[in-house]
Amino acid sequence: MSTALVCALLAACSGGRLDNGLDLRDSARQVPMVIAHRGYSAIAPENTASAVELAVLAGADLIEIDVQMSADGQLVVMHDTTLSRTTDAPRRYPLRAPWELARFSSAEIATLDAGSWFGLRKDPGNFAYAGEPVPNLATILELLHGRAGLLLEVKSPALYPGIELAIAEALEQAGWVVDGQPMQRLMVQSFDWDAMATYAALHPQVPVGLLGNPPQDEARWAEVARYADAINPSHSQVDQALVDEIHRRGFAISVYTVNEAARMQALIEMGVDGIITDQPERLHALVHGGAVARGEFSLASADISELSGMARSQRFAGVYWGHNDSGDRARVFAFDGTGRDLGAVNLPGAFAVDWEDMSSFTSDGEAWLLLADVGDNSALRRQVRLHIMREPAAPPYSGSQRDYRSLSVTYPDGPRDCEGVAVDAQESAIYLLSKRDPYPRLYRVPLHAGSVVPIEAEFVGEVTSLPLPASGQRAEVGEITEVSPTAFEFSADGRSALIVTLDKSYRYRRAPGQSWLDALNQPPQVIDVPDYPQIEAGTFADRGNAIVIGSEGHPAALYATTN
């Protein structure tokens, strides 16, 4: 069902009240909202600040959390009505079984470890979240403010008299609701429909969702239409007829909990308004293709003063890695699609002689980063170095990454200045593109080569498709022009290549079975970019459509596009 039809139905029907401009469906893209179930709960402990933060970084439109009330009336974020499954309450308070949340004070709950269980039962051995606290609602509201929407589930409200008023007051105090109006995308939902009627009377302009199967008779439909905006059933109960019926009656529909890509796609095609999932990144890739917002932005980190290489994260949509040029220590920086600083990771034992590019890829189900210490302005280095490291687990990033290996590389025709490196994981090959040659020269190194002795790169051929410089003459060996390659990357699906120069960027399409050399010697798509000084970094933002380029300087200027 088209967005226009859904909106027309909502306006024309006497059913749901969704007329406040905060409907769940993304009308600009005609796709459902990505709703992260208890945060990014597939990779972090559910309903924790870490899970919420990771969901935002994965591109979720709404974060779904569960809210209950402590013995002293404070709102805490927790799914179960007991504390035994996701905290260490049984160990800390062995005599208080069955550890009902309602019988613990907020101060007691704040001392509990809500992260270690994840490494014991959900992801055995992963204790990165040990000590993670149980957040209160105020913490999550502050974390999400201005960054992503909220789907707030009131959990077991019959156990907590007055919880509806407490939530309404908390939303107002945090600035999420002002003068009765929601200030950003927000919906409150529950399996307890009477509680939702109570909440709707407090905040008539805030969308309300009813969890569970839809009403079975006209009287019940008419009743819920007075206070509800959405019917949110289990996806197992949903087919096209149900989606159409809910829309016909003027309600939105979000479904839970969907983790398989095939089912996600089927529900997208049915026209649901939101999909609740433990795997927001997987859904985001289906819905949005991982695309970042268009336009210019700059990096917030004061430590990135000479951005010389960039690669997109293989783990999180909307997260990018970058590094400085020569003069910095061996470290990589993380940032998101708005330039927000996500931290940095050091590579102890490595040297940054002249880092000029980086690439990201997946191999054997793992995410990797390749850092290319391949700059050689005067063509004097007998060997250059490639560092291959596992992509760190989750932002915010800090500390050191010791899990990396280094390759020493020589060229068959003598030293070369290089600022472009790309990895084809399917071919298990690293490609290097020279900078100071009349025609850039393409070389190849085995991705899984040993690191004991230097590896001689294989010369693949010349890339002759780039335009002539403004002078009308090809550069001499050792010279730089505005069409000299300063960054190089392959798309994750192996269908596109990107060459960045100081002036413009060039995107190449590769046909199935075509070699990279042949693909790079056909006419490229020319991409106009802003007139930044020293454009030396570039990567694909998704699977071959959007690109992001970056320049040196402080703050580093970046430009993202989907054209």
N, C-alpha and C positions, 0 to 999 in steps of 0.2 A: 504494500500500500504506500502511495507517495506521501511525502510530508504535507503537501498542500491539501490532500484529501483528509489526512488526519486532523489538520488544523481546522478545516471546514467542518468536519464532524464535531469537533470539540466546541466550535462556536454555535453550531446549529442545534445540537441536541440539548435536551433538558437534563442530561446526566451530569457527569463529573464537572467540577468547578474550575478546571484548569484554564484560567483566563488571565493569569498574572504574568505571562511572559517568561516564566521559568520552567516551561515544559521540558521533559526529559530528552526528547528527541533533538538531535543536532540538526537544526533546520538548514544550516548552511551547507552541510554535506549530505543530508538525507540519509543518515545512518544512526543507529542506536547509540546511546551513551555506554561507555565502558565503565562498569561499576565494580570496584575492587572489593571483594567479599572479606570483611574484617581486615582490610588492608591487603597487601600482597602476601596473603597467607600461605601461598605455596612455597615461599622461600624465606619467610620470617615468621616469628611467633605471632599468631593472630591477635588482633585488637591491641597491638603495642604501637608505640610511637615509631619504632623502626619499620614495622609493616606498613604503617600509614605513609611514612616518608618514601619508602620504596615504591609504593603504589603511585604516588604523585610523579616520581621520576619515570615510572613505566608508562606514563601518559594517561592514567585513569581520569575520567571526567568527574566521577563521584566516588567517594570512599564510603563504604558501608561499615558502620560500627554498631555495637550493641551497648546499650546503656542501662545500668541498674543503680540501686541506691544502697549506700552503706548504712550501718546501724545508726550513725549520727547524721543521716540525711544528706550525705554528699554523693554526687553523681560520679560513678566510676564506669570505666569501659571494660566490659567482660561479657562473654557469651553465656557461659554456664551459670546456673544459680548457686552452684557450689564451687569452691576454690580448688578442689583436689586435682582436677585434670591438668590445668595450665599454670599452676603455681606450686610452690613448695610448702604450702600451708600444712599438709599432713606431717611434714618433718618438723616444722617450727612449732606447730600446735597439735601434738599427737592426741591430746585428750578432748579435742573439740570437734570430733567427727559428728555429722558428715560435712563439716566445714561450709556451712551455708553462708553465702556472701552477706546476707541481710543481718547476720549476727556478728559481723566483724566491723570495727570502726574504720574510718578512712585512714587513720594513722597506722593501724595494724596492717591494712591492705597495702599501704605505701611501702612497707618493709619487705614485702614478698618478692620472690624471684619469679618473674613471669616468662623467663627466657630459657632456662636450662632444660625444661621438659621437651623443648623442640629438638635438642640434640640427643635426647634419650629415646624419644618415640616417633617424632615426625621425620627428622633428617638425622639418623644416627651418626654420632660423632661430630656434629656441627654445634659447637658450644660458643660460637661467636656472639650469641645473644645472652649468654649467662649473666644474670644480674639485672636484666631488663625489668623495669618496674611496671606495675599495673597503672596505666595512666588514668587521670580523671578527665571528665569531659572538657573542662576548661583548657587542658593541655592540647587536646586534639583540635579544638576550635581555633586556638592560636596558631597551631602548626599549619592548618589548612587555610587560614584567612587569606583571601586574595590569590590563592594558588589552585584550589580544586574545590569541587562541590562536595556536599555531605548528604548521605542517605542514613539517617539516624533511626535505628530500630529501638523502640522501647520494649525491653525484654521483661516478660512476666510482670506487667504493671500491677496485677492484683496483689502481688506480694509487697508493693511499695505504695501505700496510699499517698496521694499528693505528688507523685513523680511527674505527672503531666505539667503541673504548675511549675515545679522545680526546673524542668527542661525549658519551658517557655522563658523563665526568668534568666536561665543561664545563656540562652541564645541572645537575649536582649543585652545582658551585661557584656557579652563578648562582641557586640556590634553586628551580629549576624542578622538580627531582626531589629529594625528601627521604625518606630511609629507603626508597628504592625506589619511592615513590609520586609520581606527577605532581601538582603543586600547582595547575595550571591546564590548560585544554584543550591537549593536545599529542599529536602523532603523528609518528613517524619512518617514512619511506618510501624506497624505492629500486627501480630496475629490476633491481638485483643482489639476487636473493632469498636467496642464500647469506649475503650481508653482513647481511641483515635477521635471519636466523637467529642470526648471531653477536651482533648488537645485542640481540635479544630475550633471549638468555641473560644479558646484563649487566643489563637492566632488564625483567624479566618483566611488570611491571605497567604499562609504558608501551605504549600502542597502537602497533602496527606495520602499515604498509601496503605492499602489493606492487603496484608499477606494472606495467602491461602487461596482456595478455589472461589470462583465468583458466586454471587447469589444464585439461588435456584428458582426464585419466584419473583414476580413483578413487584410485589409489595416490598420485598427486601431490596431490590434494585432502587426503588424510589426512595427508600429510607437512607441508604448509603450515599445516594447522589446529593443529599443535602450537606454532607461534610467531607466526602472523599473525592480524590482526583485520579487515583490509580488503583488498579487491581494487580497484585504482584504474586502470581502463582508459581508453583514448582514447574520447571521446564518440562518435566515428564508428563504433565497434564495438558501441554499446550500443542495445538495444531492450528492450521490456518483458519479454520472456522472459528475457533475461540478468539484468536487475535482480532478477526474481523468483527465478531460480536462485541467484544469489549470496546473497540474503537467506535462501533456504531452507536453504542450507548454513551459515548462522550468521555470515556476514561482512557488514560494511558495504561500501558502494560509493560512491566519489567519482570523478568523471569529469573529464578534462581535454581540451583547453582550450577553453572555450565562451564566445564573445563575441557571438553573435547572440541577440537577445531571443526570437525564435520558438523556437529550439532550447533555450534556457534553460527556457522555459515547458513545452516538451514533456518535458524531463528532470525538472522539478519534478513534473509529473503522473505520471511513471513511478515516483516515490518514491525517487529516488536520495538518498543521505545527505549528499552534499556536491558542490558544483560549483566547479571551479577555473577562474578567469577572469581575463583582463587588465582586465576592466571591472567591478570589484566594485560600483560605484555603480549601474550598470544592473541587475545581478542583485539587489542589495539592494532596489531599488525594486519589482522583481517579487515578491520573497520577503516583504519586510516593509512595503512601502508607504512606506518612509522614516520610520516612526513612531519617536518617541523614547520613552524610559522615562517612565512616569507618576511623578508626585510632585513634591515641593518640592526646590529646590536654590538655591544662591546663586552669584553671580559672583565669581571669584577676583581679577579685576583691581582693583587699588586705584585706578585712574584712572576707573572707572565709578562715579560718586557720585550721579548723578541720571538714571537710565535713562529716556529719554523716547520712544524709538522702537526698533523691532526688526523684522528681516526674516530669513527663512531664506535660506541660500545656495542659489543655483540651480546651483552647481557641485559641492557636496559634501553628501551626506546627513549630518545631525547637526551641521552647522555653522551658526551664526547670526551676524548682524551687529546692532550696536546703537550708539546714540549718546546723549550727555548732553543735558540741557535747556540753556537759555540760561546763559551764563557760561563755557562751555568753548570751546576753539578748534575750528576746523573739522576734525573727524576722526571716523572710525568704528572701532569695536572689533569683533573677532571672538572667539567663544567656542563651545564645543561643548555638547552636551546635558547635560553634568554641571557646566557653569559654568567649565570650565578655560579659562584665558586663552590665546588664539591670536594675540595681537598687535593692532596698530592701524595705520591708514593715514591720513595727513594729506591734506587737500585744499588745496594752496597757492593763495592768491588768493581763496579763498572766505571768507565771514564767517558765523559762527554767531550771528545775532541772537537767534533763538528757534526752534531746531530742535525740532520736535514729533512727527514721525513719519517713517517710511521704508517703502519697499516694494522688492520684488525681482521681476524678471521676465526672460524671455528674448525676444529679438527678433533675427530673421535669424541664428539659431543662436548668438548671443552672450548671455552672462549680464550683467545690468545691475542697479544699485542706484539708487533714487531717494531723495534726502534732501530733506525738506520743511522749509524755513525759513519756516513759515507761522503761528507763534504771534503773537497780537496781543491781549493781555489787555484793553487799553483801546480797541481798535478805532481805532487812530491811523495804521496803516501804509497808505500809498497803494498800495504794491506789496509783494508777498511773493515769495519766490524758491524755485525748485525746481532742485536740482542732480542731474544724471543722469550717473552714472559707470559705466565698465566694472567688473564685479566683479573684484577682483584675482585673480591666477592661482592661488596655492596658499599655504596656511599653512606655517610661521608667517609672519605679516604684519608688515611694517615699512616705514618710508620714506614716500614721498609718491606720490600718484596724480594725475597732471596730465591724464589722459585723461578729462575730464568737460566737460559743457556746462551752462549755467545759463539758466533761463527766468524772466522777470519776469511776474507774474500780477496782474491786478486783478479785482475783483468788480463785476458790473453794478449792484449795489445797495449799494455802499459797503463800507468795510473790515469784515472778519469775523475773529473769532478761530477758528482751525481747529487741531485736533490729530489729524485723521484723513485719511490720503491712501492711495489704492490705485491700482494700475495694472492695466488690462485690455489686455494686449499684443495679443490677437486683435482687439479693437476699435480698437487704437492710441489709447487714451484714458487720461488721468489723471483720477481722481475725487477731489474734496475734500469733506469732511463737516464742517460748522461745529459749534461747541461751545456757544456762548452764545446760543442761540435757543430759543424755546418748543418748536419742533420743529426738529431739525437740518436744515440746508439742504444739498442735494447740488448740487455744481457739477462741470463737466467741462471739461477742457483737452485739445487734441490732443497726443498723445505726441510727435509729430515736428514740433511747431511750431518756427518759427525763433526765434532768441535775440537778434535785433537790437533789436526793439521790444517793449514789453510786450504781453501777450496778455490779452484780456478773457475771463474764464471764462464759460461758458454755465451759466445757472441751469437745473437739471434738474427740481427739485421738492423738496418737503418729505418727510422720513421721519417717519411718524406712528406707527410700530409699537412704539417703546420705551415701557415702562410709565410711569405717573405717578410723580413723586418721592414720598417718604414723606409729604410735606406734603399730598399730594392735589391740589396745584395745579401747573399748568405754570409753569416759570420765566419770569420776565420777560427781555426782551432784555438781555444783558450779565450775567445771573446764571449761576452754576454750581450744579448739583445732583448727587446721586449717580448720576443716569442721563445726565449729559452725556457725549458721546463723547470718549474720550481716545486712541483708536487705531482704525484701520480697515484692513482687508485683504481681498483677494480670494484664493481658492485658485488654484493654478496651472492647474487644469483648467477654471476659469471656472464651476464649479457651486455654489460656496459663497462667502458673505461673512461676515466677522467684524467686529462692533462691540464694542469694549471700553469699559467705563465704570468709574468709581471703585468701583462695588459689584459688579456681575456682568458677564459677557460674554454675547454673543448671536450665535448662528450662524444664518445664513439659507441656505436652499436655493434655487437658481435652476433653473427648468425650461428645456429647450432653446428658444431663441428669445425667452425672456423678458427684458425690460429689467432693468437693475439697480434702477431706481426701483421697478418693480413688485415685484421680489423683496424689496426692503428694506421694502416696505409690507405684507407678509404676516406672520403671527405667527412669531416666531423660536423657536429652541430656546434655552432659558435655561440657561446654564452657571454653576453655582456655583463660586466660586474662593475661596481663602483670604482672610482679612480682612487684607490688606496695606494699608499706607498708600500713597496716591498711586499707584494702578495706572494707568500711562500708556503701556504698551507691550504689543503682542500680535501674534502671527503664526500662520499655519498651519505645523504641523510636517511635514505631508505633503500629499497631494493632496485635502484637504478633510475629514479626520477629526480627527486630533490637533491641538490648539492649544497654544501656549505664551504665557503672559502674564507680565509683569514689572512690578515696582514701583520707585519711586525709593527712595533711601536707600543706605547703605553698610554692609555689602555688599548689593547689589541682590538682592532675593528674587524667585525665579521659580517658576512652577508649570506643569507639563506634564501634559496629560491626553489620553485618547483617547475619552472618553465623548461 
